[in-house]
């Protein structure tokens, strides 16, 4: 049985009006997220991954940021039409967000207990003793030893991995229906990163919530996400079930990202890594064609002249979409044949 749509994003378009010019940060992003689904949003820095999420949450600075158009329906309500007071009641209670650097998200002069219990008192109406008991339970849930004693500690008394666990506890405190994680493991070492990812997977299932995991690392979302959404220059260039996108890649940018990663499932890990040449585009200049065309070895004249729409892939999974003017499988096969011939 198909799950209900929890989040429905339609044509989300965000601009930043700066002294250097208008930055075209997010350009017509459209997608749906179902109840209990994990969506992995990947792409290079500046691709619009984080800005699109912050815009939905009403967290971009205004000015210079401005949502030019679009709709973001969460359980039937358009978040973009809510007042600031109405949005504050949604944030934390129904939609929670975990950020990349917990030291910039946690208040250094307030104890951890104070920061966790604030949301519990505001959204769930708990008194001081109830909120402290629940806060200790949450810290214990995310694997912090002596949780009750540590409520009176300050953020600087925790390690980086422990601070991120605190942020996860805060995010889960009100049992949200959607958790947005914005590169939450980037600043952590690989071992701690794996622990945090495993913890989030367990808690997601336990709380039965949907999740958007934003990252630049395809390897992270490979074992975490049900659906992958690849963004470039503020647009979705490929989207589909995780296994489908990995095994039947249809967009050149996704293909470049995957081939720039070491893979143990191909040639025993001995395959040559492919570098994506060039740099991401200047987002102050609206593209006349596909923004990736200047870096794309398979680009055609049409790619340089027209922006391709996101359409269902031919002969593929019905939920698999890609934006390009050619069949990637054919051009890659031809390029490989030519390389062998030379």
For each residue, the residues with C-beta under 8 A, 3 or more apart:
1:
2: 34
3: 34 35 36 37
4: 34 35
5: 8 32 33 34 35
6: 33 34 35 37 74 75 177 178 210
7: 32 33 56 72 73 74 178 210
8: 5 32 33 71 72 73 74
9: 12 29 30 31 32 33 52 56 70 71 72 73
10: 30 70 71 72 73
11: 28 29 30 69 70 71
12: 9 26 28 29 30 52 55 56 67 69 70 71 72
13: 26 27 28 29 67 68 69 70
14: 25 26 48 51 52 55 60 65 66 67 68 234
15: 22 23 24 25 65 66 68
16: 22 23 25 64 65 66
17: 22 23 63 64 66
18: 21 22 23 64
19:
20: 284
21: 18 284
22: 15 16 17 18 284
23: 15 16 17 18 283 284
24: 15 27 234 283 284 286
25: 14 15 16 48 51 65 234 283
26: 12 13 14 29 48 51 52 55 234
27: 13 24 48 233 234 235
28: 11 12 13 70 235
29: 9 11 12 13 26 48 52 70 231 234 235 236
30: 9 10 11 12 236 310
31: 9 39 229 236 239
32: 5 7 8 9
33: 5 6 7 8 9 37 39 178 210 212
34: 2 3 4 5 6 37 210
35: 3 4 5 6 177 210
36: 3 208 209 210
37: 3 6 33 34 210 211 226 227
38: 204 210 211 212 213 224 225 226 227
39: 31 33 210 211 212 213 225 226 227 228 229
40: 213 215 220 221 224 225 227 228 229 242
41: 49 52 53 212 213 214 215 229 231
42: 49 215 216 217 218 221 228 229 230 231 257
43: 47 48 49 216 230 231 232
44: 47 216 232 280
45: 216 280
46: 280 283
47: 43 44 231 232 233 234 280
48: 14 25 26 27 29 43 51 52 231 233 234 235
49: 41 42 43 52 53 182 214 215 216 231
50: 53 54 182 183 214
51: 14 25 26 48 54 55 60 65 234
52: 9 12 14 26 29 41 48 49 55 56 231 234
53: 41 49 50 56 57 97 180 182 212 214
54: 50 51 57 59 60 182
55: 12 14 26 51 52 58 59 60 65 67 72
56: 7 9 12 52 53 72 79 80
57: 53 54 79 87 91 95 97 180
58: 55 79 82 84 87 91
59: 54 55 97
60: 14 51 54 55 65 67
61: 64 65
62: 65 66
63: 17 66
64: 16 17 18 61
65: 14 15 16 25 51 55 60 61 62
66: 14 15 16 17 62 63
67: 12 13 14 55 60 70 80
68: 13 14 15
69: 11 12 13
70: 9 10 11 12 13 28 29 67 80
71: 8 9 10 11 12 78 80
72: 7 8 9 10 12 55 56 78 79 80
73: 7 8 9 10 76 77 78 79
74: 6 7 8 77 79 90 94 95 178
75: 6 94 177
76: 73
77: 73 74 81 82
78: 71 72 73 81 82
79: 56 57 58 72 73 74 82 87 90
80: 56 67 70 71 72
81: 77 78
82: 58 77 78 79 86 87 90
83: 86 87
84: 58 87 88
85: 88 89
86: 82 83 89 90
87: 57 58 79 82 83 84 90 91
88: 84 85 91
89: 85 86 93 123
90: 74 79 82 86 87 93 94 95
91: 57 58 87 88 94 95 96 97
92: 95 96 119 122 123 173 174 176
93: 89 90 119 123 124 174 176
94: 74 75 90 91 174 176 177 178
95: 57 74 90 91 92 176 177 178 179 180
96: 91 92 170 171 172 173 174 176 178 179 180
97: 53 57 59 91 171 179 180 181 182
98: 164 167 168 171 179 180 181 182 184
99: 102 104 105 167 182 184
100: 182 183 184 186 187
101: 104 105 187
102: 99 105 106 155 160 163 164 166 167
103: 106 108 155 163
104: 99 101
105: 99 101 102 167
106: 102 103 112 115 155 163 166 167
107: 110 115 155
108: 103 154 155 156
109: 154
110: 107 114 115 154
111: 114 115 151 152 153 154
112: 106 115 116 135 139 150 151 152 153 154 155 158 166
113: 116 117 132 135 151 152
114: 110 111 117 118
115: 106 107 110 111 112 118 166 170
116: 112 113 119 120 131 135 138 139 151 166 169 170 173
117: 113 114 120 121 126 128 131 132 134 135
118: 114 115 121 122
119: 92 93 116 122 123 124 170 173 174
120: 116 117 123 124 126 130 131 134 135 173 174
121: 117 118 124 125 126 127 128 131
122: 92 118 119
123: 89 92 93 119 120 174
124: 93 119 120 121 131 174
125: 121
126: 117 120 121 130 131 134
127: 121 130 131
128: 117 121 131 132
129: 132 133
130: 120 126 127 133 134
131: 116 117 120 121 124 126 127 128 134 135
132: 113 117 128 129 135 136 151
133: 129 130 136 137
134: 117 120 126 130 131 137 138 173
135: 112 113 116 117 120 131 132 138 139 151 169 173
136: 132 133 139 140 147 148 151
137: 133 134 140 141 147
138: 116 134 135 141 142 147 169 170 172 173
139: 112 116 135 136 142 144 147 150 151 165 166 169
140: 136 137 143 144 147
141: 137 138 169 172 203
142: 138 139 165 166 168 169 172 199 203
143: 140 165 195 199
144: 139 140 147 150 162 165 166 169
145: 150
146: 149 150
147: 136 137 138 139 140 144 150 151
148: 136 151
149: 146 152 153
150: 112 139 144 145 146 147 153 158
151: 111 112 113 116 132 135 136 139 147 148
152: 111 112 113 149
153: 111 112 149 150 157 158
154: 108 109 110 111 112 157
155: 102 103 106 107 108 112 158 163 166
156: 108
157: 153 154
158: 112 150 153 155 162 163 166
159: 162 163
160: 102 163 164 187 188 192
161: 164 165 188 192 195 196
162: 144 158 159 165 166
163: 102 103 106 155 158 159 160 166 167
164: 98 102 160 161 167 168 184 185 188 192 196
165: 139 142 143 144 161 162 168 169 196 199
166: 102 106 112 115 116 139 142 144 155 158 162 163 169 170
167: 98 99 102 105 106 163 164 170 171 184
168: 98 142 164 165 171 172 184 196 199 200 203
169: 116 135 138 139 141 142 144 165 166 172 173
170: 96 115 116 119 138 166 167 173
171: 96 97 98 167 168 176 179
172: 96 138 141 142 168 169 175 176 179 203 207
173: 92 96 116 119 120 134 135 138 169 170
174: 92 93 94 96 119 120 123 124
175: 172 207 209
176: 92 93 94 95 96 171 172 179 207 209
177: 6 35 75 94 95 209 210
178: 6 7 33 74 94 95 96 209 210 211 212
179: 95 96 97 98 171 172 176 200 204 209 210 211 212
180: 53 57 95 96 97 98 211 212 214
181: 97 98 184 200 211 212 213 214
182: 49 50 53 54 97 98 99 100 214
183: 50 100 186 214 215 216
184: 98 99 100 164 167 168 181 196 200
185: 164 188 192 193 196 197 215 220
186: 100 183 215 216
187: 100 101 160
188: 160 161 164 185 192 193 196
189: 192 193
190: 193 194
191: 194 195
192: 160 161 164 185 188 189 195 196
193: 185 188 189 190 196 197 220
194: 190 191 197 198
195: 143 161 191 192 198 199
196: 161 164 165 168 184 185 188 192 193 199 200
197: 185 193 194 200 201 220 223 224
198: 194 195 201 202
199: 142 143 165 168 195 196 202 203
200: 168 179 181 184 196 197 203 204 211 213 224
201: 197 198 204 205 224
202: 198 199 205 206
203: 141 142 168 172 199 200 206 207
204: 38 179 200 201 207 208 209 211
205: 201 202 208
206: 202 203
207: 172 175 176 203 204
208: 36 204 205
209: 36 175 176 177 178 179 204
210: 6 7 33 34 35 36 37 38 39 177 178 179
211: 37 38 39 178 179 180 181 200 204
212: 33 38 39 41 53 178 179 180 181
213: 38 39 40 41 181 200 220 221 224 225
214: 41 49 50 53 180 181 182 183
215: 40 41 42 49 183 185 186 220 221
216: 42 43 44 45 49 183 186
217: 42 220 221
218: 42 221 222 228 257 258 261
219: 222 261
220: 40 185 193 197 213 215 217 223 224
221: 40 42 213 215 217 218 224 225 228 242
222: 218 219 225 242 246
223: 197 220
224: 38 40 197 200 201 213 220 221
225: 38 39 40 213 221 222 228 242
226: 37 38 39 241 242
227: 37 38 39 40 239 240 241 242 319
228: 39 40 42 218 221 225 238 239 240 241 242 245 246
229: 31 39 40 41 42 236 238 239
230: 42 43 236 237 238 239 245 251 253 254 257
231: 29 41 42 43 47 48 49 52 234 235 236 237
232: 43 44 47 235 237 253 280 291 292
233: 27 47 48 280 281 283 287 291 292
234: 14 24 25 26 27 29 47 48 51 52 231 283
235: 27 28 29 48 231 232 291 307 310 323
236: 29 30 31 229 230 231 239 310 321 323
237: 230 231 232 251 253 254 292 310 322 323 324
238: 228 229 230 245 249 250 251 253 254 321 322 323
239: 31 227 228 229 230 236 245 310 320 321 322
240: 227 228 244 245 313 316 317 319 320 321 322
241: 226 227 228 244 245 317 319 320
242: 40 221 222 225 226 227 228 245 246
243: 246 247
244: 240 241 247 248 316 317 319 320
245: 228 230 238 239 240 241 242 248 249 254 320
246: 222 228 242 243 249 258
247: 243 244
248: 244 245 313 316 317 320 329
249: 238 245 246 254 255 258 328
250: 238 254 313 316 320 322 324 328 329
251: 230 237 238 254 255 322 323 324 328
252: 255 256 292 296 297 298 299 324 328
253: 230 232 237 238 256 257 276 292 296
254: 230 237 238 245 249 250 251 257 258 322
255: 249 251 252 258 259 328 332
256: 252 253 259 260 274 276 295
257: 42 218 230 253 254 260 261 276
258: 218 246 249 254 255 261 263
259: 255 256 273 274
260: 256 257 273 274 275 276
261: 218 219 257 258 273
262: 269 273
263: 258 266 269 271
264: 268 269
265:
266: 263 269 271
267: 270 271
268: 264
269: 262 263 264 266
270: 267
271: 263 266 267
272:
273: 259 260 261 262
274: 256 259 260
275: 260
276: 253 256 257 260 295
277: 295 297
278: 294 295
279: 295
280: 44 45 46 47 232 233 283
281: 233 285 287 291 294
282: 285
283: 23 24 25 46 233 234 280
284: 20 21 22 23 24
285: 281 282
286: 24
287: 233 281 290 291 307
288: 304 305
289: 293 302 303 304 305 306 307
290: 287 293 296 299 303 304 306 307 308 323 324 325
291: 232 233 235 281 287 307
292: 232 233 237 252 253 295 296 299
293: 289 290 296 299 303 304
294: 278 281 299 304
295: 256 276 277 278 279 292
296: 252 253 290 292 293 299 303
297: 252 277 335
298: 252 326 328 331 332 335
299: 252 290 292 293 294 296 303 304
300: 303 304 325 326
301: 304 305
302: 289 305 306 325
303: 289 290 293 296 299 300 306 308 324 325 326
304: 288 289 290 293 294 299 300 301
305: 288 289 301 302
306: 289 290 302 303 325
307: 235 287 289 290 291 323
308: 290 303 311 323 324 325
309: 323
310: 30 235 236 237 239 321 322 323
311: 308 321 322 323
312: 316 318 320 321
313: 240 248 250 316 317 320 321 322
314: 327
315:
316: 240 244 248 250 312 313 320
317: 240 241 244 248 313 320
318: 312
319: 227 240 241 244
320: 239 240 241 244 245 248 250 312 313 316 317
321: 236 238 239 240 310 311 312 313
322: 237 238 239 240 250 251 254 310 311 313 328
323: 235 236 237 238 251 290 307 308 309 310 311
324: 237 250 251 252 290 303 308 328
325: 290 300 302 303 306 308
326: 298 300 303 330 331
327: 314 330 331
328: 249 250 251 252 255 298 322 324 331 332
329: 248 250 332 333
330: 326 327 333 334
331: 298 326 327 328 334 335
332: 255 298 328 329 335 336
333: 329 330 336 337
334: 330 331 337 338
335: 297 298 331 332 338 339
336: 332 333 339 340
337: 333 334 340 341
338: 334 335 341 342
339: 335 336 342
340: 336 337
341: 337 338
342: 338 339
